[in-house]
Amino acid sequence: MKRPAHRPSRVRRPRPPAWIGITIGDITGIGPEVTLKALAADPLGSRFRYLLIGDFRGLQRLNASLGLPLRPFLGYETQGRFLVLDPGAEPLPATLAPGSAVAARAAVRWLAEGAARCSRGELTALVTAPVNKAAIIRSGLPFVGQTEYLSELAREPRTTMMLLGHDDRGRWLRVALATTHLPLKRVARELSAEKVRLAIDLAADACRRLGLPRARVGVCGLNPHAGESGALGTEELTIIGPAIERVRARHVDVSGPLPADTLFHLALRGDFDALVAMYHDQGLAPLKMIAFETGVNWTLGLPFIRTSPDHGTAYDLAGKDRANPASMIAAIRLAGTLSARSNRR
């Protein structure tokens, strides 16, 4: 009997580490500090390399006490895990006042650089440290928020914010917003069935991307008691309810509109996997109550992964070595989780 030819077993070579980009935000705030502290905690291990986008000299000064092996980025073949790309023609001044126009414009430039590299497929995800909207506007640039800015750069208007975090008992809230940075008096006027449907669809998709066993979405009403059948407002009857029915017809597991004052309790006890809130503070106040230090902002609908810590520039803490990196650590971990799951698809 003829023996089968010996076939050498294939040796699986480990994949080279993927790249996560981190824009360091407003350098006069706590973004650079929490970025370096988070990386010092090494939340993802050796599976990823990091491209920090921002002021190299400023990062070097902050890094003196941490000792991360920062190196200038000279191309993706550069050795090292923590590389810094500074797109500016010149380093920023060593001392800038909080909210400086120079720092604000630089933060937007770094954000655009990170988005461009993600769009070209060079980075698997982008984590964005905080910027200050008021400082950017004062610097002369039109700006609503990082979510809206990235959506515009990516030419993808169908995006929404999801904020997610857990309490000390491991109970999660995941909240997508039908509207984002609007004055409260404009919310009812600008709320539409299309925005509600988009937020529901993206929230359900987020559950699947996270690998959750189900994707049950609960939708808040806009008005107290979800409108009391029209007695306290009609948006539930004319906008939110019809949007839910349209999505449910496509076999999405969605319920509502439900009173917001009870829906978050139901989600926290496990009845829902994600929620849709009608406006910014309706969704973020409960989320920050349970996950103030560890909440993460995830932009749904972009053609690349983008996460961000759920806090601001905190100018009053900058330079005092008191900033808590927990939210940035959570943002990096989520970016890594989503990147790994995306690569397995």
C-alpha positions in Angstrom: 0.0 0.0 0.0 1.3 3.3 -1.0 1.9 5.6 1.9 0.4 9.1 1.7 2.9 11.8 1.1 4.0 13.5 4.3 2.5 17.0 4.5 4.3 19.3 6.8 1.9 21.0 9.3 1.4 24.6 8.7 2.9 26.8 11.3 0.6 29.7 12.2 2.6 32.8 12.4 1.3 35.3 14.9 -0.3 38.4 13.3 1.7 41.6 13.7 0.2 43.9 16.2 -2.6 46.1 14.9 -2.5 49.9 15.3 -4.7 52.0 17.5 -4.5 55.8 17.0 -5.0 58.1 20.0 -5.4 61.9 19.5 -4.2 63.5 22.7 -6.8 66.3 22.6 -6.4 69.8 24.1 -2.8 69.8 25.5 -3.8 72.4 28.1 -6.3 70.0 29.6 -5.9 66.5 31.0 -6.1 64.5 27.7 -2.3 64.0 27.4 -2.0 63.0 31.0 -4.8 60.4 31.0 -3.5 59.1 27.7 -0.1 58.4 29.1 -1.4 57.0 32.4 -3.8 54.7 30.5 -1.0 53.4 28.3 1.2 52.8 31.3 -1.5 50.5 32.6 -1.1 48.5 29.3 -4.8 47.7 29.0 -4.5 45.6 25.8 -1.0 44.0 26.1 1.2 43.3 23.1 -1.7 42.8 20.6 -1.7 46.4 19.6 0.7 49.2 18.8 -0.2 52.8 19.5 0.1 55.9 17.3 -0.2 59.0 19.6 -1.1 62.0 17.5 -0.1 65.3 19.1 2.7 67.4 20.5 5.8 65.2 21.0 7.7 67.5 23.3 4.7 68.1 25.5 4.2 64.4 25.8 7.8 63.9 26.7 7.6 66.4 29.5 4.5 64.6 30.9 6.1 61.2 30.4 9.1 62.0 32.6 7.6 60.4 35.7 6.0 57.4 33.8 8.9 56.4 31.6 6.9 55.0 28.7 9.2 54.3 25.7 7.9 57.0 23.5 9.5 57.3 20.0 8.9 59.6 17.1 6.8 58.0 14.4 8.9 57.7 11.2 6.6 55.3 9.4 4.7 52.1 10.3 8.0 50.1 10.2 9.3 52.2 13.1 10.2 49.9 16.1 8.4 50.3 19.3 4.8 50.1 20.6 4.3 53.8 21.7 5.0 56.1 18.8 4.2 59.8 18.5 3.2 61.6 15.3 3.3 65.3 15.5 1.7 66.8 12.3 2.6 70.3 13.3 5.3 72.3 11.5 6.7 73.4 14.9 6.4 72.2 18.5 3.8 74.0 20.6 5.1 76.4 23.2 5.9 74.7 26.6 3.5 77.0 28.4 0.0 77.7 27.1 -2.9 79.1 29.0 -5.9 76.8 29.6 -8.2 77.0 26.5 -5.4 78.6 24.4 -6.4 79.1 20.8 -3.1 77.6 19.7 -3.9 74.4 21.6 -7.5 74.3 20.4 -6.6 74.5 16.7 -3.8 71.9 17.2 -6.3 69.5 18.8 -8.6 69.8 15.7 -5.6 69.3 13.4 -4.7 66.1 15.3 -8.3 64.9 15.1 -8.3 65.3 11.4 -5.0 63.5 11.0 -6.3 60.5 13.0 -9.5 60.3 11.0 -7.6 60.4 7.7 -5.4 57.5 8.8 -8.4 55.5 9.9 -10.1 56.2 6.6 -7.1 54.9 4.7 -7.1 51.7 6.7 -3.8 52.4 8.5 -5.3 52.4 11.9 -7.9 49.8 13.2 -9.4 52.3 15.6 -9.2 55.9 16.8 -9.4 56.9 20.5 -9.9 60.6 21.0 -8.9 62.5 24.1 -11.1 65.5 25.2 -11.2 68.8 23.4 -12.9 71.9 24.5 -15.7 73.1 22.2 -15.8 76.6 23.5 -12.0 77.0 23.1 -12.2 75.7 19.5 -15.0 78.1 18.6 -13.1 81.0 20.2 -10.1 80.1 18.1 -12.2 80.8 15.0 -13.1 77.3 13.9 -16.7 76.2 13.5 -17.2 73.2 15.8 -20.1 71.3 17.3 -18.4 68.3 18.8 -15.9 65.5 17.9 -18.7 63.2 16.9 -20.1 65.7 14.4 -16.7 66.7 13.2 -15.6 63.1 12.5 -19.0 62.4 10.8 -18.4 65.3 8.5 -14.8 64.2 7.7 -16.0 60.7 6.9 -18.9 62.0 4.9 -21.2 59.8 6.9 -24.2 61.8 8.3 -25.9 58.7 9.7 -24.0 58.4 13.0 -25.0 58.7 16.6 -23.4 58.7 20.0 -23.5 55.7 22.3 -22.4 56.1 25.9 -21.7 52.9 27.8 -20.4 51.9 31.2 -21.1 49.7 34.2 -21.5 50.1 37.9 -19.4 48.4 40.7 -21.7 45.3 40.4 -21.0 44.8 36.7 -24.4 46.0 35.5 -24.2 47.8 32.2 -26.0 50.7 30.6 -25.6 51.3 26.9 -27.4 54.4 25.7 -27.6 55.7 22.1 -28.8 59.3 21.5 -31.4 60.3 19.0 -30.2 63.9 19.2 -26.9 65.0 20.6 -25.6 68.5 21.2 -28.7 70.6 21.0 -30.2 73.3 23.3 -33.1 71.7 25.1 -35.6 74.1 23.6 -34.7 72.8 20.1 -35.0 69.0 20.8 -38.7 68.6 20.1 -38.4 70.6 16.9 -35.4 68.7 15.6 -36.5 65.2 16.7 -37.6 63.1 13.7 -38.7 59.5 13.1 -35.7 59.0 10.9 -33.3 60.0 13.8 -35.2 57.6 16.2 -35.0 54.7 13.7 -31.3 55.3 13.1 -30.5 55.3 16.8 -32.5 52.1 17.3 -30.8 50.4 14.4 -27.3 51.4 15.4 -28.0 50.4 19.1 -29.1 47.0 18.0 -26.1 46.6 15.7 -23.8 47.7 18.6 -25.1 44.9 20.7 -24.2 42.4 18.0 -20.7 44.0 17.5 -20.1 43.6 21.2 -21.0 39.9 20.9 -23.9 40.1 23.3 -26.3 37.1 23.2 -29.3 39.3 22.4 -30.0 42.8 21.3 -33.1 44.0 23.1 -33.5 47.8 22.8 -35.7 50.0 24.9 -36.7 53.5 23.7 -37.4 56.5 26.0 -40.3 58.8 25.5 -39.5 62.5 25.2 -42.1 63.8 27.6 -42.9 62.9 31.2 -44.6 59.5 31.5 -44.0 59.0 27.8 -46.6 61.6 27.0 -49.6 60.1 28.9 -51.3 59.1 25.6 -51.0 62.7 24.3 -51.9 64.6 27.5 -48.3 65.7 28.2 -47.1 65.9 24.6 -47.7 64.2 21.2 -44.1 63.3 20.1 -44.6 59.7 21.3 -47.7 59.4 19.2 -46.5 61.2 16.0 -42.7 60.5 15.9 -41.3 58.0 18.4 -44.1 55.3 18.3 -44.3 55.1 14.5 -40.5 54.9 14.3 -40.5 52.0 16.7 -43.2 50.2 14.7 -41.3 50.6 11.5 -38.1 49.1 13.0 -40.1 46.3 14.8 -41.5 45.3 11.4 -37.9 44.4 10.4 -37.8 42.0 13.4 -35.7 44.2 15.6 -36.4 43.4 19.3 -37.4 46.9 20.4 -39.9 48.2 23.0 -41.3 51.7 23.7 -41.8 54.5 24.0 -41.4 54.0 27.7 -41.2 56.6 30.5 -37.5 57.5 30.9 -37.8 57.7 34.7 -38.3 53.9 34.9 -36.6 52.6 31.7 -33.1 53.1 33.0 -34.0 51.1 36.1 -35.3 48.3 33.9 -32.1 48.3 31.8 -29.9 48.2 34.9 -31.7 45.1 36.2 -31.1 43.4 32.8 -34.4 43.8 30.9 -32.8 45.6 28.1 -29.3 45.5 26.4 -29.3 49.0 25.0 -31.5 52.1 25.3 -32.3 55.0 23.0 -32.6 58.4 24.7 -34.2 61.4 22.9 -31.7 64.0 24.0 -28.2 64.4 25.6 -28.9 64.8 29.3 -31.8 62.3 29.3 -29.3 59.6 28.5 -26.1 60.8 30.0 -27.3 61.8 33.5 -28.2 58.1 34.4 -25.1 56.8 32.7 -22.8 59.1 34.6 -24.6 58.3 37.8 -23.4 54.7 37.6 -20.2 55.0 35.6 -18.8 58.5 36.1 -15.2 57.3 36.1 -15.4 54.6 33.5 -18.0 55.7 30.9 -17.0 55.5 27.3 -18.3 57.4 24.2 -18.6 55.2 21.1 -19.5 56.8 17.8 -21.9 54.4 16.0 -22.2 54.5 12.2 -18.7 55.7 11.3 -16.7 53.6 8.7 -14.1 53.1 11.4 -14.0 52.5 15.2 -14.0 55.6 17.3 -14.1 55.7 21.1 -13.5 58.4 23.6 -13.4 58.9 27.4 -16.6 60.3 28.7 -15.2 63.5 30.3 -14.0 66.9 29.4 -10.7 68.8 29.4 -10.8 69.5 33.2 -8.5 72.5 33.0 -8.6 72.8 36.8 -6.8 69.4 37.1 -4.3 69.8 34.3 -0.7 69.7 35.3 -1.4 68.5 38.8 -1.0 64.7 38.2 -4.5 64.1 39.7 -6.4 63.1 36.6 -8.0 59.7 36.8 -7.3 57.6 33.6 -10.1 55.0 34.2 -12.3 56.3 31.4 -9.5 56.5 28.9 -8.5 52.9 29.9 -12.1 51.8 29.2 -12.1 53.7 25.9 -8.9 52.0 24.8 -10.1 48.6 25.9 -13.4 49.0 24.0 -11.4 50.1 20.9 -9.3 46.9 21.2 -12.3 44.7 21.8 -14.1 46.0 18.7 -11.0 45.8 16.6 -10.4 42.2 17.5 -14.0 41.2 16.8 -13.9 43.1 13.5 -10.8 41.2 12.5 -12.5 37.9 13.2 -15.5 38.6 11.0 
